[in-house]
């Protein structure tokens, strides 16, 4: 059962069955930042989440883009580029870009 959750997580959400969701949920309960979430939230993550191994230099998102995903960094690191700009009225905007660096 130890490696079964990885096989389940490798499946695209539309290809998972109830056993896959339960295996993933059980594993997520053991992840420190997630262990405090209600079981229903963990099940939603298990049904909808998927694992991606990203190459160095991949841009996850850029300022102004509509968010489509949440990301959890399991290993490696990210570079967050933050650039503050002020408009003619003195209002500050803060675009953020996130890139995989390792």
Residue pairs with C-beta under 8 A, 6 or more apart in sequence:
1 23
4 23
5 23
5 24
5 26
5 27
8 16
8 19
8 20
8 21
8 23
8 24
9 24
9 27
9 49
9 50
9 51
10 51
11 20
11 50
12 50
13 47
13 48
13 49
13 50
16 24
16 46
16 47
20 46
21 43
21 46
21 47
22 46
24 45
24 46
24 49
25 39
25 42
25 43
25 45
25 46
28 34
28 42
28 45
28 46
29 35
29 42
34 42
34 45
37 45
54 60
54 100
55 100
56 100
56 101
56 102
57 99
57 100
57 101
58 99
58 100
59 97
59 98
59 99
60 71
60 78
60 98
60 99
60 100
61 67
61 97
61 98
62 95
62 97
63 83
63 94
63 95
63 96
63 97
64 95
71 98
76 100
76 101
76 102
77 100
77 101
77 102
78 98
78 99
78 100
78 101
79 98
79 99
79 100
79 101
80 96
80 97
80 98
81 96
81 97
81 98
81 99
82 94
82 95
82 96
83 94
83 95
84 92
84 93
84 94
85 92
85 93
85 94
85 95
86 92
86 93
87 93
